[in-house]
Amino acid sequence: MTKEATMTFQVEAELQANFYSAAEADHRPAVQVLRELMSNYVQQVRNRTASISPEERERREEAFKYARASVGLEGFKLSEAAEQHALRYINGEISIEELVKGYRHER
Protein backbone atom coordinates (compact mmCIF):
# COMPACT_ATOMS: atom_id res chain seq x y z
CA MET A 1 0.00 0.00 0.00
CA THR A 2 1.44 3.35 -1.00
CA LYS A 3 1.15 6.33 1.27
CA GLU A 4 -1.22 8.73 -0.45
CA ALA A 5 -2.77 10.71 2.39
CA THR A 6 -2.19 11.74 5.97
CA MET A 7 -4.95 11.91 8.53
CA THR A 8 -4.77 14.08 11.62
CA PHE A 9 -7.44 13.84 14.29
CA GLN A 10 -7.85 14.47 17.97
CA VAL A 11 -8.61 11.91 20.64
CA GLU A 12 -8.56 12.03 24.40
CA ALA A 13 -5.04 11.64 25.79
CA GLU A 14 -6.07 8.61 27.86
CA LEU A 15 -7.54 6.86 24.82
CA GLN A 16 -4.38 7.52 22.83
CA ALA A 17 -2.16 6.18 25.61
CA ASN A 18 -4.33 3.09 26.06
CA PHE A 19 -4.37 2.47 22.32
CA TYR A 20 -0.60 2.68 22.01
CA SER A 21 -0.19 0.39 25.03
CA ALA A 22 -2.60 -2.16 23.59
CA ALA A 23 -0.87 -2.15 20.20
CA GLU A 24 2.51 -2.52 21.86
CA ALA A 25 1.25 -5.39 24.02
CA ASP A 26 0.03 -7.04 20.80
CA HIS A 27 3.48 -6.45 19.23
CA ARG A 28 1.99 -4.44 16.39
CA PRO A 29 2.61 -0.90 15.18
CA ALA A 30 -0.30 1.35 16.14
CA VAL A 31 -0.56 2.68 12.58
CA GLN A 32 -0.99 -0.87 11.25
CA VAL A 33 -3.84 -1.45 13.72
CA LEU A 34 -5.51 1.80 12.62
CA ARG A 35 -5.23 0.84 8.94
CA GLU A 36 -6.79 -2.55 9.66
CA LEU A 37 -9.60 -0.99 11.69
CA MET A 38 -10.33 1.46 8.88
CA SER A 39 -10.19 -1.24 6.23
CA ASN A 40 -12.51 -3.51 8.23
CA TYR A 41 -14.96 -0.67 8.77
CA VAL A 42 -15.06 0.17 5.05
CA GLN A 43 -15.67 -3.51 4.22
CA GLN A 44 -18.50 -3.77 6.79
CA VAL A 45 -20.25 -0.73 5.32
CA ARG A 46 -19.84 -2.06 1.80
CA ASN A 47 -21.23 -5.44 2.82
CA ARG A 48 -24.27 -3.84 4.43
CA THR A 49 -25.04 -1.51 1.56
CA ALA A 50 -24.43 -4.22 -1.05
CA SER A 51 -27.20 -6.34 0.42
CA ILE A 52 -29.92 -4.56 -1.58
CA SER A 53 -30.11 -3.63 -5.23
CA PRO A 54 -29.98 -0.03 -6.40
CA GLU A 55 -33.61 -0.38 -7.46
CA GLU A 56 -34.62 -1.55 -3.97
CA ARG A 57 -32.69 1.30 -2.38
CA GLU A 58 -34.48 3.78 -4.63
CA ARG A 59 -37.86 2.19 -3.80
CA ARG A 60 -37.12 2.50 -0.08
CA GLU A 61 -35.98 6.08 -0.45
CA GLU A 62 -39.13 7.06 -2.35
CA ALA A 63 -41.33 5.32 0.25
CA PHE A 64 -39.60 7.22 3.03
CA LYS A 65 -39.98 10.54 1.23
CA TYR A 66 -43.69 9.84 0.93
CA ALA A 67 -43.93 8.88 4.62
CA ARG A 68 -42.00 12.01 5.67
CA ALA A 69 -44.34 14.20 3.61
CA SER A 70 -47.37 12.48 5.10
CA VAL A 71 -46.10 13.08 8.63
CA GLY A 72 -45.40 16.70 7.69
CA LEU A 73 -48.96 17.17 6.46
CA GLU A 74 -50.13 16.06 9.91
CA GLY A 75 -48.07 18.87 11.42
CA PHE A 76 -45.26 16.73 12.77
CA LYS A 77 -41.56 16.55 12.04
CA LEU A 78 -39.33 13.51 12.39
CA SER A 79 -36.47 13.75 14.85
CA GLU A 80 -32.88 13.55 13.66
CA ALA A 81 -32.65 10.11 15.30
CA ALA A 82 -35.71 8.93 13.34
CA GLU A 83 -34.22 10.27 10.10
CA GLN A 84 -30.94 8.44 10.77
CA HIS A 85 -32.82 5.24 11.64
CA ALA A 86 -34.74 5.44 8.35
CA LEU A 87 -31.49 5.99 6.47
CA ARG A 88 -30.22 2.69 7.88
CA TYR A 89 -33.29 0.99 6.39
CA ILE A 90 -32.90 2.79 3.05
CA ASN A 91 -29.27 1.64 2.87
CA GLY A 92 -30.19 -1.97 3.61
CA GLU A 93 -28.54 -2.06 7.03
CA ILE A 94 -31.75 -3.05 8.85
CA SER A 95 -34.98 -4.78 7.90
CA ILE A 96 -38.46 -3.25 7.79
CA GLU A 97 -39.20 -5.04 11.07
CA GLU A 98 -36.18 -3.41 12.74
CA LEU A 99 -37.20 -0.05 11.29
CA VAL A 100 -40.70 -0.24 12.76
CA LYS A 101 -39.44 -1.63 16.06
CA GLY A 102 -37.02 1.29 16.37
CA TYR A 103 -39.82 3.82 15.94
CA ARG A 104 -41.91 2.10 18.59
CA HIS A 105 -39.03 2.40 21.07
CA GLU A 106 -38.52 6.09 20.32
CA ARG A 107 -41.90 7.17 21.67
CORLIN-V239452 format. One record per backbone hydrogen bond with DSSP energy under -0.5 kcal/mol. NH is the residue of the N-H (numbers start at 0). CO is the residue of the C=O. If there is no record, write none. Layout:
nh = <NH & NH>
co = <CO & CO>
//
This chain:
nh = <3 & 15 & 16 & 17 & 18 & 19 & 20 & 21 & 22 & 23 & 24 & 25 & 26 & 27 & 31 & 32 & 33 & 34 & 35 & 36 & 37 & 38 & 39 & 40 & 41 & 42 & 43 & 44 & 45 & 46 & 47 & 48 & 49 & 50 & 51 & 56 & 57 & 58 & 59 & 60 & 61 & 62 & 63 & 64 & 65 & 66 & 67 & 68 & 69 & 70 & 71 & 72 & 73 & 74 & 75 & 82 & 83 & 84 & 85 & 86 & 87 & 88 & 89 & 90 & 91 & 92 & 93 & 98 & 99 & 100 & 101 & 102 & 103 & 104 & 105 & 106>
co = <1 & 11 & 12 & 13 & 14 & 15 & 16 & 17 & 18 & 19 & 20 & 21 & 23 & 22 & 28 & 28 & 29 & 30 & 31 & 32 & 33 & 34 & 35 & 36 & 37 & 38 & 39 & 40 & 41 & 42 & 43 & 44 & 45 & 47 & 48 & 52 & 53 & 54 & 55 & 56 & 57 & 58 & 59 & 60 & 61 & 62 & 63 & 64 & 65 & 66 & 67 & 68 & 69 & 71 & 70 & 78 & 79 & 80 & 81 & 82 & 83 & 84 & 85 & 86 & 88 & 87 & 87 & 94 & 95 & 96 & 97 & 98 & 99 & 100 & 101 & 102>
//
